[in-house]
Amino acid sequence: MDANSVIHAEVLVLGGGPGGYTAAFRAADLGKKVVLVERYPVLGGVCLNVGCIPSKALLHVAQVIHEAEAFAEHGVSFSRPVIDLDKIRSWKQSVTQTLNQGLAKLVKQRHITLIQGVGKFATANEVVVEKADGGQQTISFDHAIIAAGSHPSKIPLFPNEDERLWDSTDALALKSIPKKLLIVGGGIIGLEMATVYHALGAGVSVVELMDQIIPGCDKDLVTPLQRRIKKQYENIWLQTRVQAIEPTDEGLKVSFEGKNAPNSEVFDAVLVAVGRRPNGKQIAAEKAGVAVDEQGFIPVDSQQRTNVHHIFAIGDIVGNPMLAHKASYEAKIAAEVISGVKAGFDALTIPSVAYTDPEIAWMGLTENQAQQQGVEYEKAVFPWAASGRSLALGRNEGLTKIICDKESGRLLGAGIVGPGAGELIAEAVLALEMGADAEDISLTIHAHPTLSETFAFAAEMMEGTITDLYIKK
Ligand code: NAD
């Protein structure tokens, strides 16, 4: 390809994360000539390279360490683990590399043109890519799908250039295990990284602005996690704000304002995990006439179309929740609509999972939302203390909660906390999508003994009769 020539795409996809590559693959499968532009040398975006996947590899390390430790109580003792950070890092790397290579192969197999560089709109039908080698490439397009993602929020007054102040990418790089690590933000990233660093030997403190960790989740689902980490971590300061962070020779001196927090304390490292911001303002969208809101989100309709008829947008850049599985769902819609297939966003729910220990997963209506919206609902909560499978894992703190419509009995929402909750929530999502009610779920035979039974047990409780517990009439 001549570096100065203009190439043409029937579908141009800007960004090669889970949204972007899914859109490119679907469009190619539907017969379109696709050009995919990605800033980094590898595909997979934040999720695969510095997000979901490497964090799951590290969380598995944490799980192995915790399980080995916990089993001393049940008759199996191991010696203290020897942590080889280099080896853990290269294992994590090998996981992402395998997937990177898989994606590169899939791009070739589908005859997609992949261009590495930073793409920005020049007009409503052209993107110019500043390539890594200094050259430029202009791509003209019939349709474009913007999948340019998001970046970690920074707090402007913090010493963001200091190496001891981390974002999630720094935390995943696993350069060192600080003796004292402060995590600012008790959301999903903060708590997943807390799980990893605590298992690897760091003294962890968490500071959260709101009155509970994972503020979007029902409190009863968060409580088992809160109880467990309260014993493990040095501090969990709720309703607390970080006033300032001052670099000193001893570490980062952090000043707090809040209920039970000290005035200040020194930490070896501070991870800031206070949310992510969309990249809508970084792609010269205005040159294509694409509207971007104040925050950097690009508004779209239910077919993922922006205000410009032939330009679509998907993933983090179009709004919350910023989740890979939302992006890939939206990606298929955009590619299909462009290809003339009738499609639109009609999923009933996007499940959320915190891969903490225990995991927390929820979908559909939360109980908080049901109350706020004045929905007439009934709930049933099955305690895993009555699950043989959970006890056999050495764990008894889990819960499975279902929320059903009071009149029709139809499932409206579900939340699960316990080991493996992230896997178990899928059944609830399917039940919601299929319009199941509590009776459907309770009459579905679940294998015994499994944690998946707890979903049916919660439904049995909703029905008023359950073998494994006594419900007072
Ligand atoms: P988040 O919004 O989930 O959590 C941020 C937390 O920080 C909130 O609890 C908020 O109240 C708190 N906060 C905000 N400002 C603060 C301040 N100044 N001091 C103290 N606390 C403050 O954001 P995140 O954890 O950074 O994650 C970013 C995005 O990535 C989210 O959209 C999340 O869904 C996604 N993500 C998902 C997963 C997953 O699905 N397992 C994992 C990682 C990230």
Residues whose N, C-alpha, C, O or C-beta is under 5 A from the ligand:
A	BS01	NAD	V184 G185 G186 G187 I188 I189 G190 V207 E208 L209 M210 I214 P215 T240 R241 V242 A273 V274 G275 R276 P321 M322 V353 A354 Y355
